[in-house]
Amino acid sequence: MKAGKQMQLVKNEVKKSDKAFWMVENCGMEKEKVYDNIEDLSEEAGYYSLVIVKEKNRW
C-alpha cells in the first residue's frame, strides 16, 4: 500500500512477473482513474490509489 512514490519499482516488478494488473487512482474521489495497462501509469500515483496484481487466468 501507499506505493505512489515507488511506482517505477512497482511497474518494473509487475512487468517482470507477467501478472494481471489493475489500479484505481484517487479511489472514490472526483478525479478517480482506473488503469488496466501498466504502461499507462505515471511515475507517481495519487495518495488514494489501490494496486491489484493477480496471476493471470486464476479467477
N, C-alpha and C positions, 0 to 999 in steps of 0.2 A: 504494500500500500504506500501511498504518497511517493510514487515513482516519478513524478513530474520532472524533477531536476536531474534524474538519472535516465531520462527517456532514451537517449542514444544507447546506453548499455542495455536497456530493456529491448529495444529494437534489434540490436545485434544478437542477443540471446534467443529471441523468438525466431529470427531468420535462420539461425543455426539449428534450431530444434525442428523446423518444418511442421509446426503445430498450428492448429486453427487459432485465430486471434480476433478479438473484438475489444473495443474500448469506447466508453462513454465519457466524454469530457464535459465538465460542468453539469453533472448529472442532476436532473430535476430543476435546473435553472433556465433562465430566459435564453441564454446562448448555448444551450446543450447541443453537442455534436456527437454523432455515433460513427465510429470507424470500423471497417472490416478488412481494411488493407493496411498493413504495417507501413508501407511506403508513404502513406498519406499523412503520417504524424509529423508534427513539427518537433524541434529539439526539446521544447518544454511544454508539458501539458498543464492544463488548469488545475487548481488545487483540488476541486471536486471531480476527480477522474477515477474511473474503475477500469482495470485491465483484466480481461478474461483470456486465459490461454489454456487450450484443451487439446488432447490428442485427437487427430482427425479420425472421422468415422467411428467415434465412440459415443453415440447419443443414446 
